[in-house]
């Protein structure tokens, strides 16, 4: 039926009207904004409010998801920082052990006469 209001057509009109409304608001032209609102039916205005509300809720959900993701990332970073500190500590300890073992090995090598050398 021509002119029948369906949910899909109401949502599409609301989105189009909302975009026009936001453009007028951003332009700051109060006269054109008042004329534009006066030219809309109550149904159109109601659907625009619903569309704006739905858009707001979508943005809020996105912001919440980003906030949650940020918290997860911060916890992961803290865990990685702790692991990093532990790994560097272990690296220093292992480096020290390697140095000690080299010194021991060098001392042993110095104590054993080299082949082919005569010991006096």
Order of alpha helices (4+ residues) and beta strands (2+ residues): alpha-alpha-alpha
